[in-house]
Amino acid sequence: MSGPSRSITSPKRRFLPTRNALGDYLHSPSSLPPSVLVTSSPSFVTIRDKFPKSSIHLLLLPRDPAINVQHPLTVFSSPSNAAFLEEVKLEVSRLKTAVATELQRKYGGSKQWWAKEGNVRVGVHARPSMNHLHVHIISADMVGSGMKKPKHYFTFNTSFLVGLEEFPLSKDDERWKSGWVEKVLEGDLRCWRCGKSWGRAWKKFREHLEEEAEAWRKEGARSVDVGEEEKGIIGKEDREIEEHEDYDG
């Protein structure tokens, strides 16, 4: 796989040991416990996020070493990586279906409802906290055990999360530039479901997210009568996520 176009400037990256933790999952995925590993192939490894920001939060990790330590904006905006982007989109499509199946299994209703636009989100962070390339596949509820502070919410509910359909980014996109991140992270908290602004009142907002998540689950459960249960590839409903390498992004 050829590298990114030199005409596109990649945002600066820091290579610190803790930021390289995702690389450990790429070498021997078969040794990972089922509470961590979702799927693996010669091209990709999919794991559960150690610090899930929603009830289901997966990470798709490309295995190609010529690609997976580059910045996601650079990789997916490069014309030379167009085929790779399409390969990632195909794999993500399978995972979105798996997440929708798991949501249906957990809460009932129609898989088509769970799979509709907005209920399962996909994207990369414009400023990743980890060095290895990873794509987030995450349910919309935003009430995972790792949703602990405003920064976590903003990174999945603002332009900080770059959808794969947005690539390639234009050269004048603000996310290539410095300064915009601070503006995003200093904004008001706005509910993903009802649109209400909560200013910076995180505790009250977090309680509101729980209420909206419950309403969202009930809406999905009412979409149709519960049909035959599907196991899917995500695993058992009450499976606990085991501790593995540090990851918080």
C-alpha positions as CSV (number, residue, x, y, z in Angstrom):
1,M,0.0,0.0,0.0
2,S,1.5,3.3,-1.0
3,G,1.8,6.2,1.4
4,P,-0.2,9.4,1.6
5,S,0.1,12.3,-0.8
6,R,2.9,14.7,0.1
7,S,0.6,17.6,-0.8
8,I,-1.5,17.0,2.3
9,T,0.1,18.0,5.6
10,S,-0.6,15.6,8.5
11,P,-1.3,16.9,11.9
12,K,1.6,16.4,14.3
13,R,1.6,13.1,16.2
14,R,3.3,12.1,19.5
15,F,4.8,8.7,19.8
16,L,4.8,7.8,23.5
17,P,4.7,4.2,24.9
18,T,1.2,4.4,26.3
19,R,0.0,5.8,23.0
20,N,1.2,2.7,21.2
21,A,-0.8,0.2,23.2
22,L,-3.2,-0.7,20.4
23,G,-0.3,-2.1,18.4
24,D,-0.2,-5.0,20.9
25,Y,-3.5,-6.4,19.6
26,L,-2.3,-6.6,16.0
27,H,0.5,-9.2,16.5
28,S,-1.4,-12.3,17.9
29,P,-5.1,-11.6,18.0
30,S,-5.9,-15.3,18.5
31,S,-4.3,-15.0,22.0
32,L,-6.9,-12.4,23.0
33,P,-9.8,-13.5,25.2
34,P,-13.3,-13.4,23.6
35,S,-14.2,-10.5,25.9
36,V,-11.7,-8.4,24.0
37,L,-11.5,-9.8,20.5
38,V,-14.5,-9.5,18.1
39,T,-13.1,-10.5,14.8
40,S,-9.7,-10.9,13.1
41,S,-8.4,-11.4,9.6
42,P,-5.1,-10.9,7.8
43,S,-6.1,-7.3,7.2
44,F,-8.0,-6.2,10.3
45,V,-8.4,-6.9,14.0
46,T,-11.6,-5.7,15.8
47,I,-11.7,-5.3,19.6
48,R,-13.9,-3.9,22.2
49,D,-12.8,-0.6,23.6
50,K,-11.4,-0.9,27.1
51,F,-13.1,2.4,28.0
52,P,-16.4,2.2,26.1
53,K,-18.1,5.5,25.6
54,S,-21.4,3.7,24.7
55,S,-23.1,0.4,25.5
56,I,-21.3,-1.0,22.4
57,H,-18.0,0.5,21.4
58,L,-15.7,-1.3,18.9
59,L,-12.4,-0.4,17.4
60,L,-11.4,-1.6,13.9
61,L,-7.5,-1.8,13.7
62,P,-5.9,-2.2,10.2
63,R,-2.9,-4.5,10.4
64,D,-0.8,-3.2,7.5
65,P,2.3,-1.6,9.1
66,A,2.8,0.7,6.2
67,I,-0.6,2.3,7.0
68,N,-1.5,1.8,10.6
69,V,0.9,4.3,12.2
70,Q,-0.1,7.2,10.0
71,H,-2.6,9.8,10.9
72,P,-6.1,8.9,9.9
73,L,-6.8,12.2,8.1
74,T,-3.7,11.7,6.0
75,V,-4.4,8.1,5.2
76,F,-8.0,8.4,4.3
77,S,-7.5,11.7,2.3
78,S,-4.7,10.4,0.2
79,P,-5.7,9.5,-3.4
80,S,-3.2,6.7,-3.3
81,N,-5.1,5.0,-0.5
82,A,-8.6,5.1,-2.1
83,A,-8.7,1.4,-2.4
84,F,-7.8,1.0,1.2
85,L,-10.6,3.4,2.3
86,E,-13.1,1.3,0.4
87,E,-11.8,-1.9,2.0
88,V,-12.2,-0.2,5.4
89,K,-15.8,0.9,4.5
90,L,-16.7,-2.6,3.6
91,E,-15.4,-4.0,6.9
92,V,-17.1,-1.3,8.8
93,S,-20.4,-2.1,7.0
94,R,-20.2,-5.7,8.3
95,L,-19.5,-4.4,11.9
96,K,-22.4,-2.0,11.8
97,T,-24.7,-4.9,10.9
98,A,-23.2,-6.9,13.8
99,V,-23.7,-4.0,16.2
100,A,-27.3,-3.6,15.1
101,T,-27.9,-7.3,15.6
102,E,-26.5,-7.1,19.1
103,L,-28.6,-4.1,20.0
104,Q,-31.7,-6.0,18.7
105,R,-30.6,-9.1,20.7
106,K,-30.2,-7.0,23.9
107,Y,-33.2,-4.8,23.6
108,G,-35.6,-6.3,21.1
109,G,-37.3,-4.6,18.2
110,S,-36.2,-4.4,14.6
111,K,-32.6,-4.9,13.4
112,Q,-33.4,-2.5,10.6
113,W,-34.4,0.2,13.2
114,W,-31.2,-0.3,15.1
115,A,-29.1,-0.2,11.9
116,K,-30.7,3.1,10.7
117,E,-28.7,6.3,10.4
118,G,-27.6,7.7,13.7
119,N,-28.1,4.6,15.9
120,V,-24.7,3.2,15.1
121,R,-21.9,5.7,14.4
122,V,-18.6,5.3,12.6
123,G,-15.6,7.5,12.3
124,V,-12.1,8.4,13.3
125,H,-11.0,11.1,15.6
126,A,-9.4,14.2,14.0
127,R,-6.9,14.2,16.8
128,P,-6.5,10.5,18.0
129,S,-5.3,9.8,21.5
130,M,-3.6,6.6,20.2
131,N,-0.9,6.3,17.5
132,H,-2.2,3.2,15.7
133,L,-4.9,3.8,13.2
134,H,-8.3,2.8,14.5
135,V,-11.9,3.4,13.4
136,H,-14.7,3.7,16.0
137,I,-17.9,1.8,15.6
138,I,-20.2,2.9,18.5
139,S,-23.8,2.8,19.4
140,A,-25.5,6.2,19.9
141,D,-26.4,6.1,23.6
142,M,-23.2,7.6,25.0
143,V,-23.6,6.0,28.4
144,G,-20.7,3.5,28.4
145,S,-18.6,3.1,31.5
146,G,-15.9,5.2,29.9
147,M,-18.1,8.3,29.4
148,K,-16.7,10.2,32.3
149,K,-16.1,13.8,31.2
150,P,-17.2,16.4,28.7
151,K,-14.1,15.8,26.4
152,H,-15.3,12.2,25.9
153,Y,-18.7,13.3,24.8
154,F,-17.4,16.1,22.5
155,T,-15.1,13.7,20.7
156,F,-18.1,11.6,19.5
157,N,-20.7,14.3,19.0
158,T,-18.9,17.1,17.2
159,S,-16.8,17.5,14.0
160,F,-14.0,15.9,16.1
161,L,-15.5,12.6,14.9
162,V,-14.8,12.4,11.2
163,G,-17.2,10.0,9.3
164,L,-15.6,7.8,6.6
165,E,-18.1,9.3,4.1
166,E,-16.4,12.7,4.6
167,F,-13.1,11.4,3.1
168,P,-11.1,12.6,1.3
169,L,-11.1,15.9,3.3
170,S,-10.6,19.0,1.3
171,K,-7.3,20.8,1.9
172,D,-9.0,23.8,3.5
173,D,-11.0,21.7,6.0
174,E,-10.5,23.2,9.4
175,R,-9.6,19.9,10.9
176,W,-6.2,20.0,9.3
177,K,-5.4,23.2,11.2
178,S,-4.5,24.0,14.8
179,G,-6.8,25.9,17.1
180,W,-10.1,24.5,16.2
181,V,-9.9,21.6,18.7
182,E,-10.0,23.9,21.7
183,K,-13.1,25.6,20.4
184,V,-14.8,22.3,20.0
185,L,-13.9,21.0,23.4
186,E,-14.9,24.3,25.1
187,G,-18.4,24.3,23.7
188,D,-21.7,23.7,25.4
189,L,-23.0,20.1,26.0
190,R,-25.8,19.4,23.7
191,C,-27.9,16.2,23.8
192,W,-27.4,13.9,20.8
193,R,-31.1,12.9,20.9
194,C,-33.2,15.8,22.1
195,G,-30.9,18.7,21.1
196,K,-31.2,20.5,24.5
197,S,-28.1,22.5,25.6
198,W,-26.9,21.9,29.1
199,G,-24.0,24.5,29.1
200,R,-21.1,22.9,31.0
201,A,-23.2,21.2,33.7
202,W,-21.6,17.7,33.2
203,K,-23.2,15.9,36.2
204,K,-26.7,16.9,35.2
205,F,-26.0,16.3,31.6
206,R,-24.7,12.8,32.4
207,E,-27.9,12.0,34.2
208,H,-29.8,13.3,31.2
209,L,-27.9,11.0,28.9
210,E,-28.9,8.0,31.0
211,E,-32.6,9.1,30.7
212,E,-32.3,9.6,26.9
213,A,-30.5,6.2,26.5
214,E,-33.3,4.5,28.3
215,A,-35.9,6.2,26.1
216,W,-33.8,5.3,23.0
217,R,-33.7,1.7,24.0
218,K,-37.5,1.6,24.6
219,E,-38.1,3.2,21.2
220,G,-36.0,0.6,19.5
221,A,-37.8,-2.2,21.4
222,R,-41.1,-0.9,20.2
223,S,-40.1,-0.8,16.6
224,V,-41.5,-4.3,15.9
225,D,-42.4,-7.3,17.9
226,V,-39.3,-9.2,19.2
227,G,-38.4,-11.8,16.7
228,E,-36.1,-14.8,16.9
229,E,-33.0,-14.0,18.9
230,E,-29.7,-13.7,16.9
231,K,-26.4,-14.3,18.6
232,G,-24.3,-12.2,16.2
233,I,-20.6,-11.8,16.6
234,I,-20.5,-9.3,19.5
235,G,-21.1,-11.9,22.2
236,K,-23.1,-12.4,25.3
237,E,-25.2,-9.6,26.6
238,D,-23.7,-9.6,30.1
239,R,-20.1,-10.3,29.1
240,E,-17.8,-8.1,31.1
241,I,-15.0,-6.3,29.2
242,E,-11.7,-7.5,30.6
243,E,-8.8,-5.2,31.4
244,H,-6.3,-5.0,28.7
245,E,-3.8,-2.5,27.4
246,D,-4.4,1.1,28.4
247,Y,-6.6,3.0,25.9
248,D,-8.6,6.1,26.5
249,G,-9.6,7.6,23.2
